[in-house]
Amino acid sequence: MVRNIIGSVLAVIGAAAAVASPFQAWYDGRHGRDYRVEDLFNGITGTSSDLWVSLLLPLAFAALVTLIGLVLRSRLLVALSGLIVLGFTVLWMVRQGQDAGDLTLTSDGTGLGLGVACASGGGVLLLIAAAVMSGRRHRGRGRGGGGGHRYAGDGRDRERDHSTYDRDYRYGDEQPPVQPPPVQPPGSGSTEQHVWRPEPRTWDTREQPWEPPPPDDSTRRPHGT
């Protein structure tokens, strides 16, 4: 639980940094939103780009994948979003290096800008977040493949039962025969113990003839006798 929270915070920070990077300078004061996505495949040109067909498009898509991964608690999706951010950043650096001859980093604002650092750092944070997250825990199913609720002690109790069984009996071990208790003959002065065994009873379900009760003789005797 704690790992998922920490990973989610890192993933949100990384996705936000990646989305904000096109609004920063990438090279020689040129912002990332001025680079077209097709320039990454055909070569960097000086043509300006619209916002939603610029570098913002793949980075915003990576942020969307990050949100889906956080909702589903999927480490794979979060890691995939980090790879998307780093992949497009590295591809831009390769194309920009081919166009400029080399990539420089100076303190006067020329060369690589803050946008490249934000995109690279966001991609790295997304990968770290995927490594920190514990992901979704799959609940086991009951016997017979059906669903059912499980409590936390199921696994521990099962392991304890197996360990007790393995300790008491292992497959292939010869078990000693069970000896009946010795029978002591009754001696002098001893009382033999008899085991009471109930006799089998049969229930007669046939209808029995009705017999009237015997007459009461006391009512027929004369008074004074």
C-alpha positions as CSV (number, residue, x, y, z in Angstrom):
1,M,0.0,0.0,0.0
2,V,2.7,2.5,1.0
3,R,4.8,1.5,-2.1
4,N,1.8,2.2,-4.4
5,I,1.3,5.6,-2.8
6,I,5.0,6.6,-3.2
7,G,5.1,5.2,-6.7
8,S,1.9,7.1,-7.6
9,V,3.4,10.4,-6.3
10,L,6.6,9.9,-8.3
11,A,4.6,9.0,-11.4
12,V,2.4,12.1,-11.2
13,I,5.5,14.3,-10.8
14,G,7.2,12.6,-13.7
15,A,4.2,12.9,-16.0
16,A,3.7,16.6,-15.1
17,A,7.3,17.4,-15.8
18,A,7.1,15.6,-19.2
19,V,3.9,17.5,-20.2
20,A,5.4,20.9,-19.1
21,S,8.7,20.4,-20.9
22,P,7.4,21.4,-24.4
23,F,6.6,24.9,-23.0
24,Q,10.3,25.3,-22.1
25,A,13.3,26.0,-24.3
26,W,14.8,22.9,-25.8
27,Y,17.7,24.2,-27.9
28,D,18.9,27.7,-28.6
29,G,15.8,29.2,-27.0
30,R,13.4,27.3,-29.2
31,H,10.6,25.7,-27.3
32,G,9.5,22.1,-27.6
33,R,6.1,23.1,-28.9
34,D,7.8,24.6,-32.0
35,Y,9.1,21.2,-33.1
36,R,6.8,19.1,-35.2
37,V,6.5,15.4,-34.5
38,E,7.2,14.5,-38.1
39,D,10.6,16.4,-37.8
40,L,11.7,13.6,-35.5
41,F,11.4,11.2,-38.4
42,N,12.3,13.4,-41.4
43,G,14.8,15.7,-39.8
44,I,14.7,19.0,-37.9
45,T,13.5,22.0,-39.9
46,G,12.9,25.6,-39.0
47,T,9.2,25.4,-39.7
48,S,7.0,26.3,-36.7
49,S,4.4,23.8,-35.5
50,D,0.9,23.8,-34.1
51,L,0.5,22.9,-30.5
52,W,-1.2,19.5,-30.9
53,V,1.1,18.2,-33.6
54,S,4.3,19.2,-31.8
55,L,6.3,17.4,-29.2
56,L,3.4,17.9,-26.8
57,L,1.5,15.1,-28.6
58,P,3.6,12.1,-27.6
59,L,4.4,13.5,-24.2
60,A,0.7,14.1,-23.5
61,F,-0.1,10.6,-24.6
62,A,2.6,9.3,-22.2
63,A,0.9,11.2,-19.4
64,L,-2.5,9.6,-20.3
65,V,-0.9,6.2,-20.2
66,T,0.5,7.1,-16.8
67,L,-2.9,8.0,-15.4
68,I,-4.4,4.7,-16.8
69,G,-1.6,2.8,-15.2
70,L,-2.2,4.5,-11.8
71,V,-5.9,3.8,-11.9
72,L,-5.3,0.1,-12.8
73,R,-2.2,0.0,-10.5
74,S,-0.3,-1.4,-13.4
75,R,3.5,-1.2,-13.2
76,L,3.8,-2.1,-16.9
77,L,1.8,0.9,-18.1
78,V,3.7,3.3,-15.9
79,A,7.0,1.9,-17.2
80,L,5.7,2.1,-20.7
81,S,4.9,5.8,-20.3
82,G,8.4,6.4,-19.1
83,L,9.9,4.6,-22.1
84,I,7.7,6.7,-24.4
85,V,9.0,10.0,-22.8
86,L,12.6,8.9,-22.9
87,G,12.3,7.5,-26.4
88,F,11.0,10.7,-28.0
89,T,13.5,12.8,-26.0
90,V,16.4,10.7,-27.2
91,L,15.1,10.7,-30.8
92,W,14.8,14.5,-30.7
93,M,18.4,14.8,-29.4
94,V,19.6,12.5,-32.3
95,R,17.8,14.6,-34.9
96,Q,18.9,17.9,-33.3
97,G,22.5,16.7,-33.2
98,Q,22.4,15.8,-36.9
99,D,21.0,19.3,-37.7
100,A,23.3,21.3,-35.5
101,G,26.4,19.1,-35.9
102,D,26.7,18.7,-32.1
103,L,24.8,19.3,-28.9
104,T,26.1,21.9,-26.5
105,L,25.2,23.0,-23.0
106,T,26.2,26.5,-22.1
107,S,25.2,29.0,-19.3
108,D,24.2,31.8,-21.6
109,G,20.9,30.1,-22.7
110,T,22.2,28.6,-25.9
111,G,22.4,24.8,-26.6
112,L,20.3,22.4,-24.7
113,G,17.6,24.1,-22.6
114,L,15.5,23.3,-19.5
115,G,12.8,21.5,-21.6
116,V,15.2,18.6,-22.3
117,A,16.1,18.3,-18.7
118,C,12.4,18.2,-17.7
119,A,11.5,15.6,-20.3
120,S,14.5,13.4,-19.4
121,G,13.9,13.8,-15.7
122,G,10.2,13.0,-16.1
123,G,10.9,9.8,-18.0
124,V,13.4,8.7,-15.3
125,L,10.9,9.4,-12.6
126,L,8.3,7.3,-14.3
127,L,10.6,4.3,-14.5
128,I,11.5,4.7,-10.8
129,A,7.8,4.9,-10.0
130,A,7.2,1.7,-11.9
131,A,10.0,0.0,-9.9
132,V,8.7,1.3,-6.6
133,M,5.0,0.3,-7.1
134,S,4.0,-3.1,-5.8
135,G,1.2,-3.4,-8.4
136,R,-2.1,-5.1,-8.0
137,R,-2.4,-8.2,-5.8
138,H,-4.5,-10.9,-7.4
139,R,-7.0,-12.6,-5.1
140,G,-7.0,-16.4,-5.2
141,R,-10.0,-18.4,-6.0
142,G,-11.7,-21.0,-3.8
143,R,-11.7,-24.7,-4.4
144,G,-13.3,-25.8,-7.6
145,G,-12.3,-22.7,-9.5
146,G,-15.2,-20.6,-8.0
147,G,-14.8,-17.3,-6.4
148,G,-14.8,-16.8,-2.7
149,H,-13.6,-14.6,0.1
150,R,-10.3,-15.4,1.7
151,Y,-9.0,-14.1,4.9
152,A,-5.4,-13.2,5.6
153,G,-4.7,-16.4,7.6
154,D,-5.5,-18.8,4.8
155,G,-1.9,-19.0,3.4
156,R,-0.3,-19.2,6.8
157,D,-2.7,-21.9,8.1
158,R,-2.2,-23.9,4.9
159,E,1.6,-23.7,5.3
160,R,1.3,-24.7,8.9
161,D,-0.9,-27.7,8.1
162,H,1.5,-28.9,5.4
163,S,4.5,-28.4,7.7
164,T,2.8,-30.4,10.4
165,Y,1.9,-33.2,7.9
166,D,5.4,-33.3,6.6
167,R,6.8,-33.5,10.1
168,D,4.5,-36.3,11.1
169,Y,4.5,-38.3,8.0
170,R,6.5,-38.2,4.8
171,Y,5.8,-40.1,1.6
172,G,7.7,-43.4,1.5
173,D,8.2,-43.7,5.3
174,E,7.0,-47.0,6.8
175,Q,4.5,-46.4,9.5
176,P,4.6,-48.7,12.5
177,P,1.6,-51.0,12.8
178,V,-1.0,-49.9,15.4
179,Q,-0.9,-52.4,18.3
180,P,-4.2,-53.1,20.0
181,P,-4.3,-52.5,23.8
182,P,-3.3,-55.6,25.8
183,V,-6.1,-57.6,27.3
184,Q,-5.6,-58.4,30.9
185,P,-7.4,-61.6,32.2
186,P,-9.5,-61.1,35.2
187,G,-7.6,-62.3,38.3
188,S,-8.6,-63.1,41.8
189,G,-10.3,-60.2,43.5
190,S,-10.6,-58.3,40.3
191,T,-13.9,-57.3,38.7
192,E,-14.3,-57.9,35.0
193,Q,-15.5,-54.9,33.1
194,H,-18.4,-55.6,30.8
195,V,-19.1,-53.3,27.9
196,W,-22.8,-52.5,27.6
197,R,-24.0,-53.1,24.1
198,P,-27.6,-52.2,23.5
199,E,-29.8,-54.8,21.9
200,P,-31.1,-54.0,18.5
201,R,-34.7,-52.9,18.6
202,T,-37.2,-53.3,15.9
203,W,-40.1,-51.0,15.6
204,D,-43.4,-52.6,14.8
205,T,-45.4,-50.2,12.8
206,R,-48.5,-52.4,12.5
207,E,-51.6,-51.2,14.1
208,Q,-52.2,-52.8,17.5
209,P,-55.8,-53.9,18.6
210,W,-57.3,-51.6,21.1
211,E,-58.1,-53.1,24.5
212,P,-60.3,-51.4,27.0
213,P,-58.9,-50.7,30.5
214,P,-59.8,-53.1,33.3
215,P,-62.8,-52.1,35.4
216,D,-62.2,-50.4,38.8
217,D,-63.4,-52.8,41.5
218,S,-63.4,-50.1,44.2
219,T,-66.4,-48.4,42.6
220,R,-68.5,-51.6,42.8
221,R,-67.9,-52.5,46.4
222,P,-70.7,-51.7,48.8
223,H,-70.2,-49.1,51.5
224,G,-69.1,-50.3,54.8
225,T,-67.2,-53.4,53.5
